[in-house]
Amino acid sequence: MMNSVIHSGTGVVVRKASRFLFTSRKFCNGSIGGDVTNNGIEEPMKVTWESSEMDCGFEKEEHDEKISIRRRFLDSAKLGASRVLDTLQQDCPGFNTKSALDELDVTISGLLVREVLVGILRTLSYDNKTRCAKLAYKFFVWCGAQESFRHTANCYHLLMKIFAECGEYKAMCRLIDEMIKDGYPTTARTFNLLICTCGEAGLAREVVEQFIKSKTFNYRPFKHSYNAILHSLLGVKQYKLIDWVCEQMLEDGFSPDVLTYNIVMFANFRLGKTDRLYRLLDEMVKDGFSPDLYTYNILLHHLATGNKPLAALNLLNHMREVGVEPGVIHFTTLVDGLSRAGKLEACQYFMDEMVKVGCTPDVVCYTVMITGYISGGELEKAEEMFKEMTEKGQLPNVFTYNSLIRGFCMAGKFKEACSLLKEMESRGCNPNFVVYSTLVNNLRNAGKLLEAHEVVKDMVEKGHYAHLLSKLKKYRRS
């Protein structure tokens, strides 16, 4: 019944997976929280011991002593790390690195290990990556052999990061074997480091097999390792592996739940296998699970991107009939999908509809709408939408500004685009590299080299993204 209603009428799985729609929600919430913390809350009253006649100064002395001990520990670790790095640089045929490290007589701690490995990461380049990987592993093994020290999971992750940067994929996998053998927990961080790196090298499936065999990959709120793996694969966009992992899960005797179905449906949607969505939905219902907010969101996005606004409206009505009230995220999904399909009038209809049912458009929804207008060449409407959102108390985020700056550049209004860059900074919204790149590249394409140089100069003076200067189109260091 529900299937036929939906067909006559897609998409996040969990809130973290809403990045396909707009990662700006996270950044927006972060910036608002920062504003409240910095400006909206008074600092706690500072009570000084000197104001109390009963104080003998013991507490303050104890507090100062703790700070002093901590500072000495930090300084000692940094000094020790510097000495270790100097010693590692001497490594060559005939040089006994282990003996040289032993003679340093440094105190091994998690902080020292971190400082050394981060130091190696900083010096890593294309020319020395093989050497850096070897030095990092030598140091790691030497530390692990010390009686009074045991590596943390974070130490393993840092070494994995070095191996990843050096392209040592098999070494990363061997390191995971060591972690599992020594009883260390393999977490989402472990998995993501491996899958992001090895996926590019065509080794993603081998990595997943390793985690499945380990039986130790499990972290809240997932009830078993398969859902944890599926969710991580979704986060790193390894959609092609998701169906295969689900098959392994069934063979291993685990039954899918709502989360499993949502992940598999989303993966199939992203792979363009939309015909499977409704078959999976039928399977889900037969297994006794009711579609949740995220299931419906996947279906809505499918209908919106497929340019089926009437079907989407029917689905919204069906949701209400079964007691699932559509929220801001569902309407935003529709606006996003329909704007990509170029149906801006339908977008405006659903914007109005969400307000009618008591949903207040948030910064993500407004930004999606503004982006749609910019893509459709309707700059004036985008400006009106920007004005409306600010008047209603929604603070624009970096994605909102980037869309509008791009729109001004497309219309040849470079003065307004540059002014908008200054405005966002004055509002406490720091430009990201995409904003700078959008403005600089458009200025240069229009022959406004001096203005482009000023933007780059301003970016560098503020300490932003200097390491990415070479990525700016036609930019040359002066």
TITIGU-729652 format. One record per residue (C-alpha): residue number from 1; y, x, z. Coordinates in Angstrom, 2 decimals. Example, Ala and Ser with C-alpha at 12.3 -4.5 7.8 and 13.67 -1.06 7.14 Angstrom:
2
<rec 1 <-4.50 12.30 7.80>>
<rec 2 <-1.06 13.67 7.14>>
END
This chain:
478
<rec 1 <0.00 0.00 0.00>>
<rec 2 <2.43 2.69 1.08>>
<rec 3 <1.45 4.84 -1.88>>
<rec 4 <2.31 2.07 -4.33>>
<rec 5 <5.64 1.44 -2.61>>
<rec 6 <6.51 5.12 -2.86>>
<rec 7 <5.51 5.31 -6.51>>
<rec 8 <7.69 2.29 -7.31>>
<rec 9 <10.63 3.67 -5.49>>
<rec 10 <10.57 15.63 -1.04>>
<rec 11 <11.62 18.56 1.48>>
<rec 12 <10.95 20.25 4.83>>
<rec 13 <7.82 20.67 6.86>>
<rec 14 <9.41 21.78 10.06>>
<rec 15 <13.08 22.41 10.75>>
<rec 16 <12.62 26.09 10.12>>
<rec 17 <11.32 25.22 6.65>>
<rec 18 <14.51 23.41 5.73>>
<rec 19 <15.77 26.72 4.32>>
<rec 20 <14.82 25.49 0.86>>
<rec 21 <17.61 22.92 1.27>>
<rec 22 <20.27 25.08 2.89>>
<rec 23 <20.04 27.88 5.40>>
<rec 24 <23.62 27.09 6.27>>
<rec 25 <22.58 24.66 8.99>>
<rec 26 <21.41 27.54 11.12>>
<rec 27 <24.48 29.67 10.48>>
<rec 28 <26.81 26.74 11.05>>
<rec 29 <25.25 25.91 14.38>>
<rec 30 <25.47 29.54 15.34>>
<rec 31 <29.15 29.82 14.51>>
<rec 32 <30.03 26.63 16.34>>
<rec 33 <28.14 27.83 19.39>>
<rec 34 <30.05 31.09 19.20>>
<rec 35 <33.37 29.28 19.14>>
<rec 36 <32.49 27.22 22.18>>
<rec 37 <31.30 30.23 24.10>>
<rec 38 <34.32 32.33 23.30>>
<rec 39 <37.07 29.74 23.47>>
<rec 40 <35.85 26.54 25.06>>
<rec 41 <34.31 27.68 28.32>>
<rec 42 <36.16 29.47 31.07>>
<rec 43 <34.63 32.60 32.47>>
<rec 44 <33.02 32.21 35.88>>
<rec 45 <35.30 33.08 38.73>>
<rec 46 <35.12 36.75 39.52>>
<rec 47 <34.47 37.33 43.21>>
<rec 48 <35.28 40.84 44.40>>
<rec 49 <33.75 42.30 47.52>>
<rec 50 <37.07 43.91 48.33>>
<rec 51 <38.53 40.48 49.08>>
<rec 52 <36.09 39.88 51.90>>
<rec 53 <36.83 41.29 55.35>>
<rec 54 <33.10 41.10 56.17>>
<rec 55 <32.12 43.39 53.28>>
<rec 56 <31.00 46.88 54.10>>
<rec 57 <30.68 47.97 50.46>>
<rec 58 <26.88 48.29 50.51>>
<rec 59 <26.27 45.69 47.78>>
<rec 60 <28.81 47.24 45.44>>
<rec 61 <27.40 50.70 46.04>>
<rec 62 <23.89 49.40 45.33>>
<rec 63 <25.09 47.71 42.15>>
<rec 64 <26.88 50.85 40.97>>
<rec 65 <23.80 52.92 41.74>>
<rec 66 <21.62 50.63 39.59>>
<rec 67 <24.08 50.93 36.71>>
<rec 68 <24.13 54.68 37.14>>
<rec 69 <20.32 54.91 37.10>>
<rec 70 <20.13 52.78 33.98>>
<rec 71 <22.79 54.86 32.25>>
<rec 72 <20.95 58.08 33.11>>
<rec 73 <17.73 56.58 31.74>>
<rec 74 <19.40 55.58 28.47>>
<rec 75 <21.13 58.94 28.08>>
<rec 76 <17.88 60.77 28.84>>
<rec 77 <15.96 58.74 26.25>>
<rec 78 <18.58 59.35 23.57>>
<rec 79 <18.72 63.07 24.32>>
<rec 80 <14.93 63.26 24.29>>
<rec 81 <14.78 61.36 21.00>>
<rec 82 <17.28 63.76 19.46>>
<rec 83 <15.14 66.74 20.52>>
<rec 84 <11.99 65.08 19.17>>
<rec 85 <13.65 64.37 15.81>>
<rec 86 <14.81 67.99 15.56>>
<rec 87 <11.26 69.15 16.25>>
<rec 88 <9.74 66.78 13.70>>
<rec 89 <12.12 68.11 11.05>>
<rec 90 <10.50 71.53 11.50>>
<rec 91 <7.10 70.15 10.50>>
<rec 92 <5.57 72.22 7.67>>
<rec 93 <2.30 73.99 6.84>>
<rec 94 <1.50 76.39 9.65>>
<rec 95 <3.76 74.63 12.17>>
<rec 96 <1.88 73.06 15.10>>
<rec 97 <3.86 69.86 15.58>>
<rec 98 <1.71 68.62 18.48>>
<rec 99 <2.20 71.82 20.50>>
<rec 100 <5.91 71.83 19.74>>
<rec 101 <6.25 68.24 20.99>>
<rec 102 <4.24 69.09 24.13>>
<rec 103 <6.61 71.97 24.89>>
<rec 104 <9.64 69.64 24.81>>
<rec 105 <8.48 68.12 28.11>>
<rec 106 <10.30 64.83 27.40>>
<rec 107 <9.60 61.62 29.29>>
<rec 108 <7.80 59.20 26.95>>
<rec 109 <9.04 55.63 27.16>>
<rec 110 <9.28 52.61 24.91>>
<rec 111 <12.99 53.32 24.48>>
<rec 112 <12.40 56.92 23.40>>
<rec 113 <9.77 55.81 20.88>>
<rec 114 <12.16 53.22 19.52>>
<rec 115 <15.01 55.74 19.22>>
<rec 116 <12.83 58.21 17.34>>
<rec 117 <11.34 55.66 14.93>>
<rec 118 <14.74 54.09 14.26>>
<rec 119 <16.10 57.60 13.67>>
<rec 120 <13.40 58.20 11.06>>
<rec 121 <14.20 54.87 9.43>>
<rec 122 <17.87 55.85 9.13>>
<rec 123 <17.08 59.09 7.34>>
<rec 124 <14.54 57.54 4.99>>
<rec 125 <15.26 57.82 1.26>>
<rec 126 <13.32 57.63 -2.00>>
<rec 127 <12.88 61.41 -2.06>>
<rec 128 <11.57 61.84 1.50>>
<rec 129 <9.66 58.60 2.12>>
<rec 130 <6.19 60.19 2.07>>
<rec 131 <7.29 62.84 4.57>>
<rec 132 <8.99 60.25 6.80>>
<rec 133 <5.85 58.11 6.92>>
<rec 134 <3.73 61.13 7.94>>
<rec 135 <6.19 62.31 10.59>>
<rec 136 <6.48 58.83 12.08>>
<rec 137 <2.70 58.48 12.30>>
<rec 138 <2.26 61.96 13.80>>
<rec 139 <4.80 61.15 16.49>>
<rec 140 <3.25 57.71 17.10>>
<rec 141 <-0.23 59.20 17.57>>
<rec 142 <1.11 61.94 19.83>>
<rec 143 <2.82 59.38 22.09>>
<rec 144 <-0.29 57.20 22.22>>
<rec 145 <-2.34 60.16 23.44>>
<rec 146 <-0.15 60.63 26.55>>
<rec 147 <-1.93 59.42 29.67>>
<rec 148 <1.08 57.72 31.22>>
<rec 149 <2.15 55.82 28.10>>
<rec 150 <0.90 52.82 26.14>>
<rec 151 <2.59 51.58 22.97>>
<rec 152 <4.06 48.09 22.90>>
<rec 153 <3.66 45.62 20.04>>
<rec 154 <7.28 46.40 19.11>>
<rec 155 <6.39 50.08 18.67>>
<rec 156 <3.68 49.06 16.22>>
<rec 157 <6.13 46.79 14.39>>
<rec 158 <8.64 49.61 14.00>>
<rec 159 <6.00 51.92 12.54>>
<rec 160 <4.92 49.09 10.24>>
<rec 161 <8.54 48.77 9.12>>
<rec 162 <8.61 52.48 8.25>>
<rec 163 <5.34 52.17 6.32>>
<rec 164 <6.77 49.13 4.53>>
<rec 165 <9.92 51.02 3.50>>
<rec 166 <7.76 53.91 2.31>>
<rec 167 <5.38 51.70 0.32>>
<rec 168 <2.41 52.72 2.48>>
<rec 169 <0.67 49.33 2.28>>
<rec 170 <-2.84 50.46 3.15>>
<rec 171 <-1.50 52.37 6.14>>
<rec 172 <0.10 49.14 7.34>>
<rec 173 <-3.23 47.36 7.14>>
<rec 174 <-4.99 50.17 9.00>>
<rec 175 <-2.34 49.94 11.69>>
<rec 176 <-3.12 46.25 12.12>>
<rec 177 <-6.78 47.16 12.58>>
<rec 178 <-5.73 49.58 15.33>>
<rec 179 <-3.60 46.91 17.00>>
<rec 180 <-6.45 44.42 17.03>>
<rec 181 <-8.97 47.02 18.20>>
<rec 182 <-6.70 48.07 21.08>>
<rec 183 <-6.12 44.47 22.16>>
<rec 184 <-2.51 44.03 21.08>>
<rec 185 <-1.35 40.52 20.15>>
<rec 186 <-0.68 39.99 16.46>>
<rec 187 <2.27 37.66 16.22>>
<rec 188 <4.39 35.99 13.56>>
<rec 189 <6.48 39.19 13.42>>
<rec 190 <3.37 41.25 12.66>>
<rec 191 <2.25 38.84 9.99>>
<rec 192 <5.65 38.46 8.34>>
<rec 193 <6.18 42.23 8.12>>
<rec 194 <2.87 42.61 6.36>>
<rec 195 <2.98 39.59 4.10>>
<rec 196 <6.57 40.22 2.94>>
<rec 197 <5.75 43.79 1.98>>
<rec 198 <2.17 43.51 0.76>>
<rec 199 <2.87 40.29 -1.10>>
<rec 200 <5.11 42.19 -3.49>>
<rec 201 <2.32 44.70 -4.06>>
<rec 202 <-0.27 42.02 -4.81>>
<rec 203 <-2.09 42.59 -1.51>>
<rec 204 <-1.06 39.35 0.22>>
<rec 205 <-4.54 37.82 0.09>>
<rec 206 <-6.11 40.91 1.67>>
<rec 207 <-3.59 40.70 4.50>>
<rec 208 <-4.34 37.03 5.12>>
<rec 209 <-8.09 37.70 5.13>>
<rec 210 <-7.51 40.37 7.75>>
<rec 211 <-5.63 37.94 9.99>>
<rec 212 <-8.25 35.24 9.54>>
<rec 213 <-11.00 37.63 10.57>>
<rec 214 <-9.05 38.90 13.58>>
<rec 215 <-9.19 35.49 15.36>>
<rec 216 <-6.31 36.71 17.55>>
<rec 217 <-3.37 35.53 15.47>>
<rec 218 <-2.13 32.61 17.51>>
<rec 219 <1.23 31.70 18.95>>
<rec 220 <2.94 28.57 20.18>>
<rec 221 <3.35 25.78 19.23>>
<rec 222 <0.39 26.07 16.85>>
<rec 223 <-2.98 25.00 18.20>>
<rec 224 <-5.00 27.49 16.13>>
<rec 225 <-4.46 30.59 14.03>>
<rec 226 <-4.82 28.81 10.68>>
<rec 227 <-1.76 26.65 11.22>>
<rec 228 <0.12 29.74 12.40>>
<rec 229 <-0.87 31.57 9.21>>
<rec 230 <-0.01 28.59 7.02>>
<rec 231 <3.39 28.22 8.65>>
<rec 232 <4.14 31.93 8.25>>
<rec 233 <3.10 31.84 4.59>>
<rec 234 <5.51 28.97 4.10>>
<rec 235 <8.33 30.93 5.72>>
<rec 236 <7.86 33.87 3.34>>
<rec 237 <7.33 31.59 0.30>>
<rec 238 <3.75 32.64 -0.39>>
<rec 239 <2.98 29.15 -1.67>>
<rec 240 <0.05 30.14 -3.90>>
<rec 241 <-1.98 31.34 -0.91>>
<rec 242 <-1.56 28.18 1.12>>
<rec 243 <-4.23 26.09 -0.64>>
<rec 244 <-6.71 28.96 -0.34>>
<rec 245 <-6.07 29.40 3.40>>
<rec 246 <-6.50 25.66 3.88>>
<rec 247 <-9.91 25.89 2.17>>
<rec 248 <-10.91 28.74 4.50>>
<rec 249 <-9.77 26.65 7.45>>
<rec 250 <-12.03 23.74 6.44>>
<rec 251 <-14.98 26.10 5.87>>
<rec 252 <-14.43 27.51 9.36>>
<rec 253 <-14.73 24.05 10.89>>
<rec 254 <-11.06 23.32 11.61>>
<rec 255 <-9.65 19.92 10.65>>
<rec 256 <-6.15 19.57 9.19>>
<rec 257 <-3.45 17.81 11.20>>
<rec 258 <-0.05 16.42 10.18>>
<rec 259 <1.49 19.91 10.15>>
<rec 260 <-1.28 21.21 7.88>>
<rec 261 <-0.80 18.36 5.43>>
<rec 262 <2.98 18.77 5.43>>
<rec 263 <2.70 22.49 4.68>>
<rec 264 <0.22 21.99 1.85>>
<rec 265 <2.30 19.15 0.39>>
<rec 266 <5.46 21.24 0.52>>
<rec 267 <3.72 24.22 -1.13>>
<rec 268 <2.44 22.03 -3.95>>
<rec 269 <5.92 20.56 -4.40>>
<rec 270 <7.42 24.05 -4.69>>
<rec 271 <4.74 25.05 -7.18>>
<rec 272 <5.52 22.01 -9.30>>
<rec 273 <2.15 20.36 -8.62>>
<rec 274 <3.79 17.07 -7.75>>
<rec 275 <0.78 15.03 -8.90>>
<rec 276 <-1.06 16.33 -5.83>>
<rec 277 <1.54 15.05 -3.38>>
<rec 278 <0.27 11.50 -3.40>>
<rec 279 <-3.40 12.49 -3.36>>
<rec 280 <-2.69 14.56 -0.25>>
<rec 281 <-0.77 11.65 1.23>>
<rec 282 <-3.78 9.37 0.69>>
<rec 283 <-6.09 11.96 2.29>>
<rec 284 <-3.72 12.26 5.23>>
<rec 285 <-3.73 8.50 5.86>>
<rec 286 <-7.54 8.30 5.46>>
<rec 287 <-7.87 11.03 8.11>>
<rec 288 <-5.94 8.79 10.49>>
<rec 289 <-2.57 10.52 10.38>>
<rec 290 <0.71 8.70 9.82>>
<rec 291 <3.38 10.38 7.69>>
<rec 292 <6.19 11.75 9.85>>
<rec 293 <9.86 12.53 9.18>>
<rec 294 <8.99 15.73 7.35>>
<rec 295 <6.33 14.13 5.17>>
<rec 296 <8.86 11.57 3.97>>
<rec 297 <11.43 14.29 3.41>>
<rec 298 <9.10 16.10 1.01>>
<rec 299 <8.54 12.89 -0.93>>
<rec 300 <12.27 12.12 -1.00>>
<rec 301 <13.07 15.53 -2.42>>
<rec 302 <10.41 15.07 -5.08>>
<rec 303 <11.92 11.72 -6.10>>
<rec 304 <15.49 13.05 -6.00>>
<rec 305 <14.83 16.14 -8.10>>
<rec 306 <12.83 13.96 -10.46>>
<rec 307 <15.94 11.82 -10.97>>
<rec 308 <14.44 8.68 -9.44>>
<rec 309 <17.21 7.32 -7.20>>
<rec 310 <15.82 3.76 -7.20>>
<rec 311 <12.39 4.95 -6.12>>
<rec 312 <14.06 7.05 -3.40>>
<rec 313 <15.96 3.99 -2.17>>
<rec 314 <12.69 2.02 -2.05>>
<rec 315 <11.13 4.82 0.01>>
<rec 316 <14.06 4.78 2.46>>
<rec 317 <13.55 1.02 2.88>>
<rec 318 <9.80 1.54 3.37>>
<rec 319 <10.47 4.12 6.07>>
<rec 320 <12.51 1.57 8.00>>
<rec 321 <9.77 -1.04 7.58>>
<rec 322 <7.18 1.25 9.20>>
<rec 323 <9.53 2.24 12.02>>
<rec 324 <10.64 5.66 10.74>>
<rec 325 <14.43 5.65 10.71>>
<rec 326 <15.92 7.97 8.05>>
<rec 327 <18.23 10.62 9.45>>
<rec 328 <20.93 12.94 8.17>>
<rec 329 <18.35 15.39 6.85>>
<rec 330 <16.74 12.72 4.64>>
<rec 331 <20.04 11.67 3.10>>
<rec 332 <21.01 15.32 2.65>>
<rec 333 <17.71 15.91 0.85>>
<rec 334 <18.53 13.07 -1.54>>
<rec 335 <22.06 14.33 -2.16>>
<rec 336 <20.73 17.83 -2.79>>
<rec 337 <18.01 16.76 -5.18>>
<rec 338 <20.18 14.30 -7.11>>
<rec 339 <23.05 16.79 -7.39>>
<rec 340 <20.64 19.30 -8.92>>
<rec 341 <19.68 16.59 -11.39>>
<rec 342 <23.38 16.09 -12.17>>
<rec 343 <23.49 12.55 -10.76>>
<rec 344 <26.72 12.87 -8.76>>
<rec 345 <27.42 9.11 -8.69>>
<rec 346 <24.03 8.56 -7.08>>
<rec 347 <24.87 11.34 -4.59>>
<rec 348 <28.06 9.54 -3.60>>
<rec 349 <26.12 6.29 -3.23>>
<rec 350 <23.73 7.84 -0.72>>
<rec 351 <26.62 9.53 1.10>>
<rec 352 <28.19 6.10 1.55>>
<rec 353 <24.82 4.57 2.46>>
<rec 354 <24.19 7.08 5.25>>
<rec 355 <27.57 6.30 6.80>>
<rec 356 <26.77 2.55 6.62>>
<rec 357 <23.57 3.03 8.63>>
<rec 358 <25.35 5.09 11.27>>
<rec 359 <24.47 8.63 10.15>>
<rec 360 <27.35 11.09 10.21>>
<rec 361 <27.28 13.64 7.36>>
<rec 362 <27.14 17.16 8.76>>
<rec 363 <28.34 20.46 7.32>>
<rec 364 <25.13 20.93 5.35>>
<rec 365 <25.42 17.52 3.72>>
<rec 366 <29.08 18.05 2.82>>
<rec 367 <28.34 21.53 1.49>>
<rec 368 <25.54 20.22 -0.72>>
<rec 369 <27.91 17.57 -2.09>>
<rec 370 <30.71 20.11 -2.67>>
<rec 371 <28.27 22.44 -4.45>>
<rec 372 <27.16 19.55 -6.66>>
<rec 373 <30.73 18.77 -7.66>>
<rec 374 <31.43 22.45 -8.40>>
<rec 375 <28.31 22.71 -10.56>>
<rec 376 <29.39 19.55 -12.35>>
<rec 377 <32.83 20.97 -13.07>>
<rec 378 <34.61 18.47 -10.82>>
<rec 379 <36.74 20.81 -8.71>>
<rec 380 <39.22 18.13 -7.61>>
<rec 381 <36.45 15.99 -6.12>>
<rec 382 <35.03 19.07 -4.41>>
<rec 383 <38.46 19.75 -2.87>>
<rec 384 <38.69 16.12 -1.73>>
<rec 385 <35.26 16.39 -0.12>>
<rec 386 <36.30 19.64 1.59>>
<rec 387 <39.42 17.96 2.94>>
<rec 388 <37.38 14.97 4.15>>
<rec 389 <34.87 17.11 6.01>>
<rec 390 <37.57 19.07 7.86>>
<rec 391 <39.45 15.88 8.73>>
<rec 392 <36.25 14.46 10.23>>
<rec 393 <35.75 17.52 12.40>>
<rec 394 <33.03 19.28 10.40>>
<rec 395 <33.74 23.01 10.29>>
<rec 396 <33.06 24.60 6.90>>
<rec 397 <30.58 27.47 6.98>>
<rec 398 <30.16 30.51 4.76>>
<rec 399 <28.16 28.53 2.18>>
<rec 400 <30.85 25.87 1.96>>
<rec 401 <33.53 28.48 1.36>>
<rec 402 <31.42 30.34 -1.17>>
<rec 403 <30.93 27.18 -3.24>>
<rec 404 <34.62 26.37 -3.23>>
<rec 405 <35.64 29.97 -4.00>>
<rec 406 <33.23 29.93 -6.94>>
<rec 407 <34.76 26.64 -8.09>>
<rec 408 <38.30 28.05 -7.99>>
<rec 409 <37.16 31.13 -9.91>>
<rec 410 <35.45 28.98 -12.55>>
<rec 411 <38.73 27.09 -12.98>>
<rec 412 <40.74 30.32 -13.20>>
<rec 413 <42.51 29.59 -9.91>>
<rec 414 <42.13 33.08 -8.48>>
<rec 415 <45.14 32.87 -6.19>>
<rec 416 <43.60 29.84 -4.46>>
<rec 417 <40.23 31.63 -4.27>>
<rec 418 <41.77 34.67 -2.55>>
<rec 419 <43.71 32.40 -0.20>>
<rec 420 <40.47 30.66 0.73>>
<rec 421 <38.92 34.00 1.65>>
<rec 422 <41.78 34.62 4.09>>
<rec 423 <41.54 31.07 5.40>>
<rec 424 <37.86 31.35 6.25>>
<rec 425 <38.49 34.59 8.14>>
<rec 426 <41.35 33.01 10.08>>
<rec 427 <38.98 30.22 11.10>>
<rec 428 <36.46 32.71 12.45>>
<rec 429 <34.01 32.29 9.57>>
<rec 430 <33.10 35.81 8.45>>
<rec 431 <32.48 36.20 4.70>>
<rec 432 <29.03 37.42 3.75>>
<rec 433 <28.28 39.74 0.84>>
<rec 434 <27.67 36.80 -1.51>>
<rec 435 <31.25 35.58 -0.92>>
<rec 436 <32.72 39.02 -1.62>>
<rec 437 <30.49 39.47 -4.65>>
<rec 438 <31.42 36.05 -6.06>>
<rec 439 <35.14 36.76 -5.77>>
<rec 440 <35.09 40.41 -6.90>>
<rec 441 <32.86 39.83 -9.92>>
<rec 442 <34.86 36.83 -11.11>>
<rec 443 <38.14 38.72 -10.70>>
<rec 444 <36.80 41.66 -12.68>>
<rec 445 <35.39 39.43 -15.41>>
<rec 446 <38.87 37.92 -15.75>>
<rec 447 <40.41 41.38 -16.08>>
<rec 448 <42.11 41.21 -12.66>>
<rec 449 <40.97 44.68 -11.62>>
<rec 450 <43.76 45.32 -9.12>>
<rec 451 <43.05 42.08 -7.24>>
<rec 452 <39.33 42.85 -7.22>>
<rec 453 <40.00 46.32 -5.85>>
<rec 454 <42.13 44.84 -3.06>>
<rec 455 <39.28 42.54 -2.03>>
<rec 456 <36.83 45.46 -1.98>>
<rec 457 <39.31 47.60 -0.03>>
<rec 458 <39.76 44.81 2.52>>
<rec 459 <35.98 44.44 2.82>>
<rec 460 <35.48 48.16 3.46>>
<rec 461 <38.38 48.43 5.94>>
<rec 462 <36.81 45.66 7.99>>
<rec 463 <33.50 47.49 8.02>>
<rec 464 <31.67 44.84 6.01>>
<rec 465 <28.79 45.69 3.65>>
<rec 466 <30.01 49.17 2.70>>
<rec 467 <26.36 50.13 2.03>>
<rec 468 <26.19 47.42 -0.66>>
<rec 469 <29.22 48.52 -2.67>>
<rec 470 <27.08 49.76 -5.54>>
<rec 471 <25.77 46.23 -6.02>>
<rec 472 <29.21 44.90 -6.91>>
<rec 473 <29.44 44.51 -10.67>>
<rec 474 <31.31 47.35 -12.43>>
<rec 475 <32.44 48.75 -9.06>>
<rec 476 <32.99 52.48 -8.83>>
<rec 477 <34.06 54.38 -5.75>>
<rec 478 <37.61 55.65 -6.13>>
END
